[in-house]
């Protein structure tokens, strides 16, 4: 496994940990996913302009 793959796996693990700590309920996870989706959508709309 190269260093880039290791870094990406470590980042994914940290993000998963942070999301699981920040979301105590399924509703909380849903809100987080919705917020992330909206942010991605705004970014893609800005990129089109």
C-alpha positions in Angstrom: 0.0 0.0 0.0 1.5 3.3 -1.0 1.6 6.4 1.2 -1.2 8.2 -0.6 -3.6 5.2 0.0 -2.6 5.1 3.6 -3.3 8.8 4.0 -6.7 8.5 2.3 -7.6 5.6 4.6 -6.5 7.5 7.7 -8.5 10.5 6.6 -11.6 8.3 6.0 -11.2 6.8 9.4 -10.9 10.1 11.1 -13.9 11.5 9.2 -15.9 8.4 10.1 -15.0 8.8 13.7 -15.9 12.5 13.8 -19.2 11.9 12.1 -20.1 9.0 14.4 -19.3 11.1 17.5 -21.2 14.1 16.2 -24.3 12.1 15.3 -26.0 10.5 18.2 -29.1 9.4 16.4 -30.2 8.3 12.9 -32.0 11.6 12.5 -28.7 13.4 13.2 -26.9 11.3 10.6 -29.7 12.2 8.1 -29.3 15.9 8.8 -25.5 15.7 8.4 -25.8 13.8 5.1 -28.4 16.3 3.9 -26.2 19.3 4.8 -23.2 17.6 3.0 -25.4 17.1 0.0 -26.5 20.7 -0.1 -22.9 21.8 0.2 -21.8 19.6 -2.7 -24.8 20.9 -4.8 -23.9 24.5 -4.1 -20.3 23.9 -5.1 -21.2 22.2 -8.3 -23.6 25.0 -9.2 -20.8 27.5 -8.6 -18.5 25.5 -10.8 -21.0 25.6 -13.7 -21.2 29.4 -13.6 
